[in-house]
Amino acid sequence: MRGLRYYIADLHFFHEALNDRMDRRGFTDTEAMNAYMLERWNGKVRKNDEVIILGDLLWGRPEETGAFLKQLNGRLYLIQGNHDRFLTAENTGRFQWIRPYAELSDNRRKVVLCHYPILCYKGQYRLKEDGSPGTYMLHGHVHDTQDQRLLEQFQDITRHTVIRDASGAKRQIPCNLINCFCMYSDYEPLTLDEWIECDRKRRQSSPPGLR
């Protein structure tokens, strides 16, 4: 039976500092954070599902990360992040592939994958026959920081910019960057459609400049 495909970024298992700095996740310690995120992951992901991790999965010692990776359900794919320092010959076998960048098809939509947000990504102007977006750029790295606010401002400006297409018709520029930051989904891997809806609701609830 074919499984589903999920995406998630910046889980930072074992990274104690994110509890009281930057993310301020608020767990009592690393063990509590790891346990909660593992529960959320395995509560959603099944054996045959695919999970594409958009970087910064673990911040642990090689001897502990190998055993931990075996606890994660699903078939794992890793887009390398700047904190993925656990990669050794012992644990890289847990991944179907490890790449710095990838382009995939997800339900007839192109998906551009990179840990770092790409503002002018490949296929950005592509639309499907019904006018819906043909390409999405999924990323991580910026967490929920001022950098994310700047990205949202860039998207708002771009989406309101009018151009003429090849036929001479006027239309606005598509701009579909989605930050798959784990805290936005309460540490649960999401499908592309779920991330699209999650991003829409989050941006709708916080107008530009007030997020």
ABEGO torsion letter per residue (X at the ends): XBBBBBBBBGAGBGBAAAAABGAGAGBABAAAAAAAAAAAAAAABBAABBBBBAEGABBBBAAAAAAAAAABBEBBBBBBBAABAABBAAAAAABABBBABBBBBBGGBBBBBBABBBABBBGAABBBAAGBBABBBBBBGAEBBAAAAAAAAAAAAAAABBBBBAAGBBBBBBBBBBBABAAAAGGBBBBAAAAAAAAAAAAAABBBGAX
